[in-house]
Amino acid sequence: MPELALRGGKPVRTKPYPSWPVFDTDEQNELLEALKGGRWSIGGEKLMAFEAEFAAFHQARYGVACSSGSAALVIALKALGVGPGDHVLVPAYTFVSTAQAVLDLGATPVFVDVDQDTYTISIPEAERQLTPRTKVVVPVHVAGCPADMDEVRKFSDRHGVRILEDAAQAHGAEWSGRRVGAIGDLGVFSFYQSKNMTAGEGGFIVTDSQGLADLVWSFHNVGRDRRREWYEHVRYGWNARMTEFQAAVLRAQLRRLPQMMTKREDAASYLTRRLDEIEGIAPLKIPPKVTRHSHHLYIFRFSSAAFGGISKESFVSALRAEGIPCSKGYTPLYAYGFLWEAMREKVQDRSSLKLVNAEKAVEEAVWIPQNVLLASREELDDIVEAVEKIKRCSGELT
Ligand SMILES: Cc1ncc(COP(=O)(O)O)c(C=O)c1O
């Protein structure tokens, strides 16, 4: 008789985990007010208020709301002067937009291996990939874990390379007591549907530099100048503006974020305590200087050897069948042929590029989405039970 749900057995869990996104009357009231406010794009009251509130939440002096995180990345890189001939260091283990933004500007992404314990950019590896034309380094706070910003800062100072933080997954996260985003020159956030706060779509750029904030504002508003007439465009730009409706929803989402952050952190540390007891499962480490982790994803490493040699793909399929939402996560960006095809210049050799820790992450990393961390401890126990069950019954999968 099979036991695994994947083989027709009874799943550990049939009830769904807390659904996402969440909203209540706060979002509803904000939206209705926005509707009645009559200013539905730039200049709307809620949009201006949200820009100030989100920037302040991230301890940044300036903030510009954008249409998406991807658009925000392009604009931020443009504001840092990135263009054809420039090289930009990006971790190999990240969302595709981190590299595509570089390519959109005619520059070349240079793939850097990640740290084996956190999957954030490895600065010793960035040193290896540095070229005389490296203009920007993009630490990605993957899963909501800040990259080592002390090392990133030292690297930047040593080589005169600017810093763009990709904080798309890291709302509220902190490195050494400082919120991410404006630790570097510029920082980018996303409010896509799955993110820890969302309006369906949306992005944001924070900075402490007034000059960069003005440039970002201009690029996101078809090259306008804040201080000039509406039809006096001063440079090439894009329409990457956020609407008043997105800002309305996001104001309410931001008010709920602190309480949700605490909930996710509690759940993640509980889950880590429990999963750490299972041989062959190793939750990702959180460096001591990460004073807040936003847990956009809960990532653990799966060791095939401890599970009868089954592949990670089989494990993920089995875990899903047991009622646990999870995914196998990223492919290293350099595996995507279309990124190489879009490069005007090749800095790395595609055929020999093999970044050890990024490849290991593909073999081992299992992702659980943030909404699962909003569940009760008893519901989190189902994850542990499902993993143990798969281990016990791994023979059914070989
Ligand atoms: C690390 C990272 N960078 C950039 C983005 C792009 O954000 P958006 O989906 O809002 O364009 C995402 C979103 O998935 C992301 O996770």
The ligand as a Gaussian input file, in Angstrom:
#p B3LYP/6-31G(d) Opt

LIG

0 1
 C       14.952000      39.761000      -6.649000
 C       13.928000      40.404000      -7.530000
 N       14.278000      41.441000      -8.311000
 C       13.388000      42.064000      -9.103000
 C       12.078000      41.675000      -9.166000
 C       11.142000      42.349000     -10.119000
 O       10.028000      42.918000      -9.534000
 P        8.634000      43.024000     -10.322000
 O        8.045000      41.648000     -10.390000
 O        7.836000      43.981000      -9.480000
 O        8.932000      43.577000     -11.670000
 C       11.652000      40.617000      -8.366000
 C       10.243000      40.170000      -8.390000
 O        9.904000      39.045000      -8.484000
 C       12.600000      39.954000      -7.532000
 O       12.240000      38.922000      -6.753000

